[in-house]
């Protein structure tokens, strides 16, 4: 999936994969840099608004002369302190 504008990418990333990453999936791969950027933005925003929920990672690799962007998360382990 890819989009022509950043706004379209952001709307799709925020309404679809954003709700699934960290719950159903640990990460997401895409050839659309705009989707990956939007996803990282929203995950960082979530950590800023609600406290640190995820460690956020991103990378890219060249597969068959196409860039593939990867975004994945690791949930923070919380310890109960009594």
N, C-alpha and C positions, 0 to 999 in steps of 0.2 A: 504494500500500500504506500502511496506517496501522494502528496498534495502540492498544489501550485503556490499556495501562500502560507505564511507562518500562522496566520489566524486559523485557517482550516486545520492545519496540523495540530495546533494547540487545542482546538475544540475536540478533535478526535482523540488525541492523547488524554485529555482531561476526562472525557466522558467514557472511554472504553478501557484502555490498558491501565490508566492511573488507579482505577478502582480494583483491578485484579492483581497488580504487582504487589508483592509482599503478602498476599492472601492466597490466591490460586497459583501464581507463578513467582519465581524468584527474580526473573529478568525478562528482557525483551530485546530482540534483534530486529533491525530495520535497515534498509538502504537509504531511507529518507532522513537526512541530517536534521531537518526541521522537527520531525517527530521525536527524535532522540533528545534534542535540545529542549523541547517543550516538556518532555517527561522529566528530565533532570530538574528543570526550573520548578515544576509543580512538586516534586519530591523534596527539594530543598525548602520550598515554601511551606510544605507540611511540617517539616522538622522545625522551622522557625516559628510557626504559629502554635503548634501543639506540644513542643518539646521534642527532644531527640528520640525518634521512633526507629529510624533506619540509618545504617551506614550506606551511603550511596556511592556506587562505582560506575565508571563509564570507560569505554575503550572503543577502538575500531580496528578492523583488520581488512586486508585486501584479499578478496576471494574472487578468483576468475576476473581480475582487473576491475572489480567493483568494490567500493568501500561498503563495509557492513558495520553499522554502529550498534554497540551493545550497551545497555543500561541494566544494572542489577542491584539488588539491595540485600542487606543482611540485617535482620532485626536485632536491635540492641537487647542484650541480656540484662534483665533487671533483677537485682537481688533484694529480697525482703530483709530489711534491717529492723530488728525489734529491740 
